[in-house]
Amino acid sequence: MDHRLVAGVEETLWAGTVRPGDVLHIPRGYWHRAGHDGRGSGHSLHMTFGFTTRTGASWLSWLADRSREQELFRHDLVPTPGSEQHRRLV
């Protein structure tokens, strides 16, 4: 059974105790429940980090978006010889 994105799954995949200085990684999309056993200060810290992976297509899309912001890239690629645009490019 794929436990990702399944709310209320009753099967326990891991049960244990983390101690000060321990790090527990729970992959994105996996439901989890944490509790306190009454020992220690009762404080804990939860942090979530999201990393976006990029592809060649996403980079090209970003480049196209940035290029549309620049007037030079909104002109025809082949300027008329002798035009102001041609003189700026040559």
All heavy atoms as an XYZ file, in Angstrom:
725
protein
N       0.849     -1.193      0.000
C       0.000      0.000      0.000
C       0.884      1.243      0.000
O       1.821      1.341      0.769
C      -0.899     -0.021      1.231
C      -1.684      1.247      1.424
S      -2.639      1.183      2.930
C      -4.071      2.052      2.401
N       0.586      2.177     -0.845
C       1.303      3.448     -0.877
C       0.668      4.361      0.167
O      -0.477      4.755      0.044
C       1.205      4.070     -2.267
C       2.055      5.314     -2.416
O       2.630      5.772     -1.408
O       2.149      5.822     -3.542
N       1.414      4.686      1.223
C       0.870      5.449      2.342
C       0.879      6.953      2.122
O       0.400      7.693      2.949
C       1.645      5.120      3.618
C       1.466      3.707      4.037
N       0.373      3.278      4.722
C       2.228      2.609      3.814
C       0.465      1.983      4.943
N       1.582      1.553      4.391
N       1.425      7.401      1.004
C       1.441      8.833      0.735
C       0.030      9.305      0.427
O      -0.729      8.632     -0.253
C       2.351      9.162     -0.433
C       3.811      8.934     -0.117
C       4.660      9.152     -1.325
N       4.323      8.111     -2.298
C       4.604      8.191     -3.584
N       5.197      9.235     -4.077
N       4.289      7.212     -4.387
N      -0.285     10.479      0.923
C      -1.532     11.155      0.607
C      -2.776     10.336      0.946
O      -3.818     10.518      0.355
C      -1.564     11.559     -0.876
C      -0.382     12.394     -1.348
C      -0.464     12.635     -2.843
C      -0.291     13.705     -0.603
N      -2.643      9.424      1.902
C      -3.791      8.639      2.343
C      -4.076      9.017      3.788
O      -3.361      8.626      4.701
C      -3.521      7.112      2.237
C      -4.733      6.327      2.723
C      -3.164      6.739      0.811
N      -5.111      9.802      3.996
C      -5.445     10.263      5.341
C      -5.990      9.108      6.168
O      -6.760      8.292      5.686
C      -6.467     11.389      5.265
N      -5.583      9.068      7.417
C      -6.154      8.111      8.341
C      -5.692      6.684      8.162
O      -6.368      5.764      8.595
N      -4.538      6.451      7.562
C      -4.034      5.089      7.425
C      -3.741      4.557      8.822
O      -3.091      5.208      9.620
C      -2.751      5.059      6.552
C      -2.103      3.695      6.593
C      -3.085      5.455      5.138
N      -4.237      3.371      9.133
C      -4.084      2.808     10.468
C      -2.772      2.048     10.651
O      -2.309      1.877     11.765
C      -5.271      1.889     10.777
C      -6.598      2.633     10.835
C      -6.644      3.683     11.942
O      -6.077      3.444     13.029
O      -7.225      4.752     11.705
N      -2.181      1.563      9.576
C      -0.947      0.791      9.682
C       0.208      1.689     10.104
O       0.461      2.722      9.506
C      -0.636      0.141      8.335
C       0.616     -0.700      8.349
C       0.936     -1.279      6.983
O       0.157     -1.064      6.037
O       1.978     -1.933      6.863
N       0.925      1.284     11.138
C       2.079      2.043     11.617
C       3.323      1.560     10.887
O       3.645      0.370     10.918
C       2.264      1.854     13.136
O       1.087      2.324     13.792
C       3.469      2.626     13.643
N       4.005      2.463     10.234
C       5.229      2.114      9.518
C       6.449      2.191     10.427
O       7.419      1.460     10.253
C       5.426      3.047      8.328
C       4.326      3.009      7.270
C       4.617      4.029      6.185
C       4.182      1.624      6.685
N       6.417      3.106     11.401
C       7.524      3.254     12.345
C       6.989      3.867     13.619
O       6.172      4.784     13.583
C       8.617      4.162     11.762
C       9.778      4.345     12.689
C      10.832      3.487     12.860
C      10.010      5.432     13.590
N      11.693      3.980     13.802
C      11.217      5.187     14.269
C       9.317      6.584     13.894
C      11.739      6.034     15.218
C       9.834      7.450     14.837
C      11.043      7.176     15.495
N       7.446      3.377     14.727
C       7.137      3.963     16.027
C       8.434      3.968     16.816
O       9.177      2.984     16.812
C       6.061      3.160     16.755
N       8.731      5.064     17.454
C       9.973      5.140     18.202
C      10.077      6.454     18.937
O       9.139      7.257     18.963
N      11.219      6.659     19.537
C      11.477      7.871     20.305
C      12.675      8.583     19.711
O      13.708      7.947     19.455
C      11.783      7.522     21.780
O      10.668      6.803     22.314
C      12.029      8.772     22.602
N      12.532      9.855     19.454
C      13.675     10.659     19.031
C      14.179     11.409     20.257
O      13.409     11.845     21.099
C      13.312     11.630     17.884
C      13.038     10.874     16.613
C      12.140     12.502     18.231
N      15.464     11.498     20.349
C      16.104     12.132     21.510
C      16.697     13.478     21.088
O      16.825     13.750     19.903
C      17.179     11.202     22.037
C      16.609      9.827     22.421
C      17.556      9.024     23.240
N      17.204      7.654     23.520
C      16.012      7.161     23.832
N      14.982      7.931     23.892
N      15.836      5.884     24.081
N      17.052     14.308     22.051
C      17.661     15.602     21.706
C      18.838     15.424     20.751
O      19.689     14.556     20.947
C      18.132     16.142     23.064
C      17.178     15.540     24.045
C      16.920     14.142     23.512
N      18.802     16.197     19.688
C      19.838     16.131     18.664
C      19.504     15.202     17.515
O      20.163     15.226     16.488
N      18.490     14.352     17.671
C      18.084     13.454     16.591
C      17.344     14.228     15.516
O      16.716     15.250     15.772
C      17.146     12.353     17.110
C      17.865     11.307     17.937
O      19.107     11.311     17.959
O      17.159     10.486     18.561
N      17.389     13.709     14.311
C      16.647     14.260     13.192
C      15.839     13.125     12.588
O      16.364     12.035     12.359
C      17.587     14.860     12.122
C      16.807     15.294     10.902
C      18.373     16.021     12.706
N      14.576     13.359     12.346
C      13.711     12.362     11.725
C      13.201     12.947     10.419
O      12.599     14.017     10.403
C      12.533     12.028     12.650
C      11.471     11.091     12.077
C      12.079      9.717     11.795
C      10.312     10.979     13.056
N      13.443     12.238      9.332
C      12.989     12.702      8.018
C      11.736     11.939      7.646
O      11.724     10.700      7.626
C      14.073     12.472      6.968
C      13.602     12.785      5.586
N      13.251     11.811      4.676
C      13.381     13.965      4.960
C      12.855     12.367      3.552
N      12.924     13.673      3.696
N      10.675     12.666      7.350
C       9.438     12.067      6.857
C       9.252     12.611      5.441
O       9.093     13.811      5.255
C       8.239     12.437      7.747
C       8.507     11.954      9.170
C       6.953     11.841      7.185
C       7.507     12.437     10.183
N       9.277     11.742      4.442
C       9.175     12.219      3.055
C       7.880     12.977      2.798
O       6.852     12.732      3.437
C       9.208     10.921      2.239
C       9.855      9.919      3.122
C       9.436     10.296      4.515
N       7.963     13.888      1.862
C       6.818     14.703      1.487
C       5.620     13.819      1.120
O       5.751     12.829      0.419
C       7.201     15.574      0.292
C       6.089     16.447     -0.182
C       6.533     17.250     -1.381
N       5.434     18.066     -1.841
C       5.585     19.163     -2.539
N       6.783     19.570     -2.872
N       4.545     19.860     -2.914
N       4.471     14.214      1.622
C       3.245     13.516      1.282
C       2.878     12.385      2.214
O       1.816     11.807      2.083
N       3.734     12.028      3.167
C       3.430     10.962      4.104
C       2.779     11.546      5.359
O       3.298     12.476      5.969
C       4.698     10.204      4.497
C       5.138      9.208      3.460
C       5.827      9.630      2.324
C       4.848      7.869      3.594
C       6.224      8.727      1.358
C       5.247      6.950      2.634
C       5.931      7.390      1.528
O       6.315      6.496      0.565
N       1.659     10.983      5.743
C       0.966     11.427      6.949
C       1.742     10.953      8.161
O       2.348      9.884      8.157
C      -0.448     10.837      6.982
C      -1.349     11.516      6.020
C      -1.442     11.301      4.676
C      -2.265     12.561      6.318
N      -2.370     12.137      4.111
C      -2.894     12.918      5.102
C      -2.639     13.224      7.482
C      -3.862     13.902      5.031
C      -3.605     14.196      7.399
C      -4.199     14.536      6.183
N       1.719     11.757      9.216
C       2.404     11.368     10.442
C       1.708     11.985     11.646
O       0.966     12.951     11.533
C       3.879     11.781     10.392
C       4.088     13.256     10.283
N       3.944     13.928      9.080
C       4.421     14.193     11.204
C       4.193     15.218      9.276
N       4.471     15.401     10.557
N       1.963     11.383     12.777
C       1.414     11.888     14.029
C       2.536     11.821     15.060
O       3.216     10.797     15.186
C       0.229     11.034     14.470
C      -0.373     11.503     15.773
C      -1.610     10.737     16.149
N      -1.409      9.297     15.968
C      -2.399      8.465     15.681
N      -3.627      8.901     15.530
N      -2.157      7.175     15.541
N       2.716     12.890     15.793
C       3.755     12.941     16.822
C       3.099     13.211     18.170
O       2.061     13.860     18.255
C       4.763     14.040     16.495
N       3.718     12.696     19.182
C       3.192     12.913     20.532
C       4.323     13.131     21.518
O       5.497     12.998     21.190
N       3.942     13.419     22.739
C       4.899     13.690     23.813
C       4.684     12.637     24.883
O       3.555     12.357     25.276
C       4.647     15.107     24.356
C       5.610     15.515     25.414
N       5.295     15.443     26.739
C       6.858     15.995     25.339
C       6.315     15.868     27.451
N       7.287     16.213     26.609
N       5.762     12.042     25.357
C       5.620     10.965     26.341
C       5.671     11.452     27.788
O       5.716     10.660     28.722
C       6.682      9.883     26.111
C       8.096     10.379     26.342
O       8.273     11.540     26.755
O       9.033      9.596     26.098
N       5.693     12.758     27.996
C       5.679     13.299     29.355
C       7.047     13.543     29.949
O       7.170     14.108     31.025
N       8.094     13.114     29.275
C       9.451     13.353     29.780
C      10.051     14.568     29.092
O       9.623     14.959     28.015
C      10.334     12.144     29.516
C       9.891     10.918     30.291
C      10.804      9.750     30.025
N      10.588      9.323     28.639
C      11.313      8.420     28.026
N      12.326      7.856     28.623
N      11.055      8.076     26.783
N      11.031     15.170     29.694
C      11.740     16.295     29.091
C      10.968     17.595     29.217
O       9.999     17.716     29.960
N      11.407     18.576     28.442
C      10.841     19.923     28.550
C       9.486     20.044     27.875
O       8.752     20.985     28.110
C      11.809     20.939     27.925
O      11.897     20.717     26.528
N       9.175     19.129     27.001
C       7.901     19.208     26.301
C       7.935     20.092     25.072
O       6.917     20.332     24.460
N       9.104     20.568     24.690
C       9.228     21.419     23.514
C       9.780     20.603     22.337
O      10.618     19.730     22.516
C      10.163     22.599     23.790
C       9.684     23.482     24.888
N       8.602     24.330     24.745
C      10.111     23.630     26.156
C       8.403     24.976     25.872
N       9.309     24.563     26.755
N       9.295     20.899     21.165
C       9.828     20.267     19.968
C       9.799     21.279     18.841
O       9.158     22.326     18.946
C       9.017     19.021     19.596
O       7.714     19.396     19.214
N      10.473     20.960     17.785
C      10.545     21.850     16.638
C      10.219     21.051     15.390
O      10.730     19.948     15.199
C      11.952     22.452     16.520
C      12.224     23.312     15.292
C      11.372     24.578     15.332
C      13.699     23.668     15.222
N       9.369     21.616     14.560
C       8.995     20.990     13.289
C       9.337     21.964     12.180
O       8.938     23.120     12.229
C       7.490     20.689     13.286
C       6.994     20.207     11.972
N       6.478     21.052     11.026
C       6.957     18.962     11.447
C       6.119     20.344      9.972
N       6.405     19.081     10.200
N      10.106     21.523     11.206
C      10.457     22.382     10.074
C      10.132     21.644      8.787
O      10.332     20.442      8.682
C      11.948     22.728     10.091
C      12.349     23.599     11.243
S      14.039     24.196     11.118
C      14.978     22.701     11.164
N       9.644     22.396      7.827
C       9.355     21.838      6.517
C      10.157     22.593      5.478
O      10.150     23.818      5.462
C       7.846     21.968      6.207
O       7.110     21.283      7.206
C       7.534     21.395      4.847
N      10.856     21.858      4.652
C      11.626     22.455      3.569
C      11.089     21.908      2.258
O      10.875     20.706      2.125
C      13.118     22.090      3.670
C      13.782     22.644      4.887
C      13.918     21.872      6.032
C      14.265     23.936      4.893
C      14.532     22.375      7.153
C      14.885     24.453      6.019
C      15.011     23.669      7.155
N      10.867     22.781      1.313
C      10.447     22.361     -0.011
C      11.498     22.753     -1.030
O      11.928     23.903     -1.069
N      11.928     21.811     -1.801
C      12.925     22.070     -2.830
C      12.282     21.839     -4.185
O      11.753     20.761     -4.451
C      14.140     21.150     -2.664
C      14.850     21.347     -1.369
C      14.580     20.535     -0.282
C      15.768     22.376     -1.226
C      15.228     20.722      0.924
C      16.423     22.580     -0.020
C      16.155     21.744      1.058
N      12.322     22.842     -5.018
C      11.755     22.740     -6.355
C      12.841     22.289     -7.314
O      13.904     22.910     -7.390
C      11.191     24.099     -6.804
O      10.223     24.533     -5.860
C      10.553     23.997     -8.173
N      12.567     21.226     -7.999
C      13.529     20.776     -9.001
C      13.206     21.454    -10.327
O      12.054     21.703    -10.648
C      13.490     19.246     -9.176
O      12.167     18.863     -9.529
C      13.897     18.536     -7.901
N      14.219     21.765    -11.055
C      14.056     22.442    -12.336
C      14.373     21.482    -13.471
O      15.198     20.584    -13.326
C      14.979     23.659    -12.417
C      14.747     24.685    -11.337
C      13.454     25.398    -11.567
N      13.276     26.423    -10.546
C      12.105     26.800    -10.117
N      11.012     26.276    -10.595
N      12.003     27.722     -9.198
N      13.741     21.720    -14.588
C      14.013     20.943    -15.790
C      14.457     21.912    -16.878
O      14.345     23.137    -16.720
C      12.749     20.203    -16.264
O      11.766     21.186    -16.633
C      12.193     19.294    -15.180
N      14.927     21.375    -17.974
C      15.289     22.228    -19.107
C      14.087     23.020    -19.594
O      14.191     24.202    -19.928
N      12.924     22.385    -19.598
C      11.700     23.067    -20.056
C      11.312     24.204    -19.108
O      10.903     25.273    -19.557
C      10.556     22.068    -20.183
N      11.453     23.988    -17.805
C      11.092     25.064    -16.869
C      12.080     26.222    -16.989
O      11.695     27.388    -16.860
C      11.022     24.553    -15.431
O      12.279     24.106    -14.974
N      13.361     25.920    -17.251
C      14.336     26.991    -17.431
C      14.033     27.786    -18.695
O      14.097     29.014    -18.704
C      15.756     26.420    -17.492
C      16.786     27.488    -17.615
C      17.300     28.261    -16.625
C      17.397     27.952    -18.832
N      18.194     29.155    -17.135
C      18.281     28.999    -18.488
C      17.285     27.579    -20.158
C      19.048     29.661    -19.432
C      18.053     28.244    -21.094
C      18.923     29.270    -20.727
N      13.695     27.092    -19.787
C      13.355     27.790    -21.032
C      12.105     28.650    -20.859
O      12.025     29.752    -21.398
C      13.160     26.791    -22.168
C      14.437     26.153    -22.709
C      14.097     25.055    -23.701
C      15.346     27.196    -23.333
N      11.143     28.165    -20.102
C       9.938     28.945    -19.831
C      10.294     30.213    -19.053
O       9.809     31.300    -19.358
C       8.940     28.096    -19.037
O       7.809     28.852    -18.710
N      11.156     30.070    -18.051
C      11.606     31.229    -17.271
C      12.333     32.220    -18.183
O      12.088     33.429    -18.112
C      12.534     30.770    -16.143
C      13.157     31.904    -15.402
C      12.635     32.582    -14.341
C      14.428     32.516    -15.674
N      13.498     33.572    -13.944
C      14.610     33.554    -14.746
C      15.414     32.284    -16.619
C      15.739     34.358    -14.727
C      16.547     33.084    -16.605
C      16.697     34.109    -15.666
N      13.209     31.720    -19.047
C      13.968     32.583    -19.956
C      13.025     33.321    -20.906
O      13.194     34.515    -21.151
C      14.986     31.755    -20.741
C      15.904     32.525    -21.677
C      16.740     33.541    -20.903
C      16.802     31.556    -22.432
N      12.024     32.634    -21.414
C      11.054     33.272    -22.310
C      10.287     34.375    -21.584
O      10.083     35.467    -22.125
C      10.084     32.236    -22.864
N       9.876     34.111    -20.346
C       9.166     35.131    -19.558
C      10.042     36.368    -19.347
O       9.587     37.501    -19.483
C       8.740     34.567    -18.202
C       7.643     33.532    -18.320
O       6.974     33.481    -19.380
O       7.463     32.768    -17.353
N      11.302     36.157    -18.983
C      12.216     37.299    -18.761
C      12.481     38.034    -20.073
O      12.604     39.250    -20.104
C      13.551     36.837    -18.164
C      13.494     36.182    -16.803
C      12.990     37.044    -15.659
N      11.567     37.133    -15.500
C      10.753     36.184    -15.040
N      11.218     35.026    -14.702
N       9.467     36.383    -14.932
N      12.601     37.303    -21.172
C      12.884     37.934    -22.464
C      11.743     38.845    -22.904
O      11.974     39.900    -23.483
C      13.121     36.865    -23.535
O      14.257     36.102    -23.213
N      10.505     38.439    -22.632
C       9.359     39.274    -23.014
C       9.351     40.605    -22.267
O       8.732     41.560    -22.708
C       8.054     38.521    -22.770
C       7.742     37.518    -23.870
C       6.346     36.948    -23.723
N       6.242     36.004    -22.623
C       6.590     34.719    -22.690
N       7.056     34.236    -23.824
N       6.458     33.927    -21.658
N      10.045     40.682    -21.157
C      10.113     41.935    -20.393
C      11.044     42.951    -21.045
O      10.961     44.142    -20.747
C      10.591     41.652    -18.958
C       9.612     40.814    -18.154
C      10.192     40.366    -16.830
O      11.351     40.720    -16.532
O       9.482     39.650    -16.095
N      11.940     42.510    -21.917
C      12.909     43.383    -22.570
C      12.428     43.734    -23.975
O      12.157     42.852    -24.787
C      14.280     42.693    -22.642
C      14.826     42.278    -21.294
C      15.092     43.476    -20.407
O      15.603     44.493    -20.869
N      14.743     43.361    -19.136
N      12.344     45.013    -24.260
C      11.836     45.470    -25.554
C      12.624     44.885    -26.725
O      12.047     44.515    -27.739
C      11.865     46.998    -25.625
C      11.291     47.528    -26.925
C      11.348     49.044    -27.020
O      11.638     49.705    -26.017
O      11.101     49.541    -28.128
N      13.923     44.786    -26.600
C      14.761     44.277    -27.684
C      14.290     42.901    -28.160
O      14.288     42.612    -29.361
C      16.222     44.199    -27.229
C      17.214     43.622    -28.243
C      17.297     44.532    -29.477
C      18.572     43.453    -27.612
N      13.853     42.052    -27.255
C      13.437     40.698    -27.615
C      12.013     40.634    -28.177
O      11.568     39.577    -28.607
C      13.549     39.766    -26.406
C      14.972     39.516    -26.008
C      15.512     40.147    -24.905
C      15.771     38.664    -26.754
C      16.825     39.931    -24.533
C      17.082     38.435    -26.386
C      17.622     39.070    -25.281
N      11.313     41.743    -28.170
C       9.958     41.772    -28.737
C       9.959     42.264    -30.183
O       8.907     42.351    -30.803
C       9.062     42.661    -27.872
C       8.852     42.080    -26.469
C       7.758     42.792    -25.716
N       7.922     44.216    -25.613
C       8.464     44.863    -24.573
N       8.916     44.178    -23.555
N       8.549     46.170    -24.555
N      11.124     42.574    -30.735
C      11.236     43.022    -32.127
C      11.464     41.834    -33.049
O      11.871     40.761    -32.613
C      12.405     44.018    -32.275
C      12.154     45.318    -31.590
N      11.333     46.278    -32.112
C      12.622     45.805    -30.413
C      11.296     47.314    -31.285
N      12.068     47.046    -30.247
N      11.231     42.067    -34.338
C      11.522     41.039    -35.334
C      12.990     40.655    -35.262
O      13.859     41.477    -34.971
C      11.202     41.547    -36.745
C       9.709     41.771    -36.943
O       8.918     41.170    -36.182
O       9.343     42.544    -37.851
N      13.283     39.403    -35.570
C      14.661     38.926    -35.509
C      15.514     39.462    -36.649
O      16.702     39.649    -36.505
C      14.698     37.396    -35.527
C      14.206     36.724    -34.254
C      14.223     35.210    -34.428
C      15.070     37.127    -33.073
N      14.896     39.696    -37.801
C      15.653     40.183    -38.960
C      15.247     41.633    -39.204
O      14.227     41.915    -39.829
C      15.367     39.325    -40.209
C      16.198     39.811    -41.375
C      15.634     37.865    -39.912
N      16.052     42.587    -38.729
C      15.699     43.984    -38.943
C      15.985     44.397    -40.383
O      16.813     43.812    -41.067
C      16.606     44.726    -37.965
C      17.772     43.827    -37.782
C      17.256     42.426    -37.928
N      15.289     45.399    -40.813
C      15.501     45.952    -42.142
C      16.878     46.608    -42.182
O      17.201     47.423    -41.325
C      14.421     47.007    -42.447
O      13.145     46.397    -42.259
C      14.551     47.530    -43.861
N      17.720     46.232    -43.168
C      19.041     46.862    -43.259
C      18.916     48.384    -43.338
O      18.055     48.917    -44.034
C      19.627     46.294    -44.554
C      18.920     44.981    -44.733
C      17.532     45.215    -44.202
N      19.748     49.056    -42.555
C      19.736     50.513    -42.530
C      18.778     51.088    -41.493
O      18.807     52.285    -41.221
N      17.927     50.258    -40.887
C      16.993     50.763    -39.876
C      17.738     51.015    -38.563
O      18.858     50.556    -38.355
C      15.860     49.752    -39.635
O      16.380     48.590    -38.996
N      17.105     51.779    -37.688
C      17.695     52.070    -36.374
C      17.969     50.771    -35.616
O      19.007     50.618    -34.989
C      16.764     52.983    -35.566
C      17.272     53.308    -34.178
C      18.614     54.045    -34.168
O      18.889     54.807    -35.120
O      19.379     53.857    -33.203
N      17.038     49.849    -35.685
C      17.211     48.575    -34.996
C      18.427     47.828    -35.554
O      19.219     47.269    -34.804
C      15.957     47.712    -35.129
C      16.034     46.415    -34.366
C      14.806     45.562    -34.542
O      13.963     45.831    -35.380
N      14.709     44.500    -33.757
N      18.602     47.844    -36.860
C      19.746     47.172    -37.495
C      21.045     47.832    -37.041
O      22.016     47.152    -36.745
C      19.594     47.228    -39.024
C      20.653     46.466    -39.740
N      21.782     47.079    -40.260
C      20.783     45.142    -39.993
C      22.543     46.167    -40.816
N      21.959     44.981    -40.690
N      21.067     49.160    -36.985
C      22.277     49.866    -36.571
C      22.641     49.538    -35.119
O      23.805     49.411    -34.772
C      22.118     51.373    -36.739
C      22.252     51.834    -38.191
C      22.332     53.354    -38.289
N      21.068     54.021    -37.996
C      20.076     54.164    -38.885
N      20.212     53.706    -40.113
N      18.957     54.776    -38.548
N      21.630     49.396    -34.243
C      21.910     49.055    -32.832
C      22.473     47.647    -32.695
O      23.279     47.396    -31.820
C      20.625     49.135    -32.003
C      20.237     50.570    -31.674
C      19.110     50.602    -30.698
N      17.967     49.892    -31.290
C      16.812     49.673    -30.689
N      16.630     50.098    -29.455
N      15.837     49.041    -31.288
N      22.062     46.743    -33.567
C      22.534     45.358    -33.465
C      23.874     45.129    -34.136
O      24.591     44.184    -33.817
C      21.490     44.415    -34.084
C      20.159     44.331    -33.338
C      19.176     43.482    -34.131
C      20.360     43.752    -31.943
N      24.217     45.991    -35.095
C      25.464     45.788    -35.859
C      26.609     46.507    -35.255
O      26.815     47.188    -34.479
C      25.298     46.236    -37.324
C      26.609     46.110    -38.072
C      24.212     45.415    -37.977
